Amino acid sequence: MKTDIILCGVGGQGILSIATIIGEAAMNENLYIKQAEVHGMSQRGGDVQSHLRISSDTIHSDLIPRGGADVIISMEPMEALRYVPWLKPDGWVITSSTPFVNIPNYPDMEVVNADLARLPHVISIDIERMAKDNGVPRSANVILLGAAQKALGLEYEKLEAAIRSVFARKGDAIVEANIKALALGRAAQ
């Protein structure tokens, strides 16, 4: 088993929480993991991306080469397109459909959607709306993770257990909100 994942978005959207959950689930499956992350100017609103590599064999580098990513998980559609050069030809893009317009020259969403539509495997969902409509407004990132579960090759139950472990210190209400969000995303696959 080997899965190379690029997680991307904008600071404050929960990308690093997704990486933590995936990492915990991978360790619970006795897999090797390596991670490298970049924080855009270390502030909310800056570019955030993480390379996360999971394998049943030893991993020698934490960076994914261009054309080597199996999955891109993006909290923002333009950010998904930024990392398409790292995606394998048959790779998956799982992205939020809602733009986070934080730059004056943000591209037209028709262009962004057309570019995404040219890719062979894309799941694009309005995670913000789903989160609000289902009473889990702070768990949109975990909805996206649920939608990516099959592409990641990790067992759903392992992701659920990882959420329980990662969020345990925040209390039962936060754990249950994130478990609900994961299930919502899984249903949207």
N, C-alpha and C positions, 0 to 999 in steps of 0.2 A: 504494500500500500504506500502510495506517495501522492500527496496533494500539495501543490504550491498555490498560495492564496495571497492576493493583494487586497488589503482593506483600505478604503480611502473615503475622504469626506472633508468636512470643515471642522475646525476646532470646536469642541463642545457638543458634537453630535453623538458621541459614544462609540467611536471607532475602537479606541483602546479597550473599552469594556468588552466589545465583541471579541477582540483578540485574546483577552484574558479568559473568557468563557471557552473559546475554541481550544486554547492551550491547556486549560484544566481538563476538558473532555478528552483531548488527545493523550494527556498523561495518564488519565484513568483507563485508557485503552492500551497502556504500555507502549505508546509510540514515542519516537524521538520528535522533538520540536526545536526549531530555531526561529528567532524573530529579530527583525530590525525595524525600527520606526523612525519617522521624521515628523516633527511637529513644526508646522508653519509659523514661524516667529513666536512659538510657544504662547499663543493667545487664542482666544475665541475668534473665529472668523478666518483664521489662517488655514492653509492646506495641511492636512494630516494624512499620512499614509503609513502603512505597515506591511512589511513582507513577512508572511508567516508560512513556514515550511513544516510539513508533517510527514513522517515516513516511518515505516517499520524497519528500515535500515538506517545506519548512521548517516547524518547530514553533514556535509563538509563546509557549506557556506550558508550564511543567513540571507543572502540576497538572491532574488529570482532573476535569471537572465531574461533579456527581451525575448519574447516568443515562448516563454517557459511557464507562465501562470495557467493553472487549471481553472481558477475561479477569480473573479474580481467581485468583491462585495463593496458597494458604494452607497453612502448615505446621500449622495447628490449626483444627478445625472451627468453634468458636465465633468465632474471629477472621474466618473467611470470612463468617459471617453479619453481623458488625459492618459489613462493607463492601458488603453487597448493595445499599444505596441508591445506590452509585456504579455498579452494573452496568447495562448496557443490557438491555432486555427479552429479547433473544435471546443475551445474553452467556453465557460459560462460567465455571463455578467448578470449579477443580481443587484438591482439598484432601486433606490427611491425614485419615484417619478416626479417628485416635487423639487423644483430648483431652490437653491439657497443663493439668492442673488446678492453677492457681496462685492462685486466689482462693477464699475460703470459700463464696461463693454461686454457684459454677459451675453453669450450668443442667443439668438432667437430659439425658443423651445421647439419650433417646428424643425429647425435644422438639427438640433440635438437629438430629437426623437427619430428623425430620418436616419441619422448616423447610427443610432442604436439599432434601428430596424434592419440595417444591413448585416448585422452580426448574426451568426447561426443560432446562438442560444442565449436568449435574454429573458429575464423575469424583471419586469418594471411595475412596481406597485406603489400606491399612495399610502405609505406607511404612516405618515403624519395623520391623515384622515382616519385610517384604521385605528390608530392608537387613541385618538380623541373619541371616536364613536364607541369604542369598547372600554372606556374608562381606565386606560393605561397610558396617559399622555406622555409620560417620561420614559416609556419603553419602546419607542418606535424602532430603535436600533435592534432590539431583540426580536421584533417582528421580522425585520430584514434577515436576521440570523436564522430564524425558523424557515423562511423562504429559501435559504441557501443550504439547508441541512442535507438534502439528497446530493447536491453537487459537491459537498465537502467530503462525503463518504464516511461521515461519523454517525454512529447510532444516535437516534433521537433521545433515547433514555440517558445516554452519556451526557448529552448537552443539558438535559433537564437536571441531572445530578450536579453538573458543573455550575449551573445557575444557583442551585441550592447552596453549594459550597462558597461560591464567590460573593453572593449577596447575603449570606447568613447573618453577618454582623449588623446588617441594616434592618433586620427584623422580618417577621413572617409576612407582613403586608407587602413589602418590597419584593420578597422572594416570590410570593404568589402572583403579583402583578407581572413579573417577568416570565414566570411559567405560562401564564395566560397569553402573554405576548408571543412567546415561542410557538404555542399551539396555533395562534392566529396566523403567523407566518407560514407554518407548515401547511395549513389549510389553503393558503394562497399560492402554493407552488404551482 
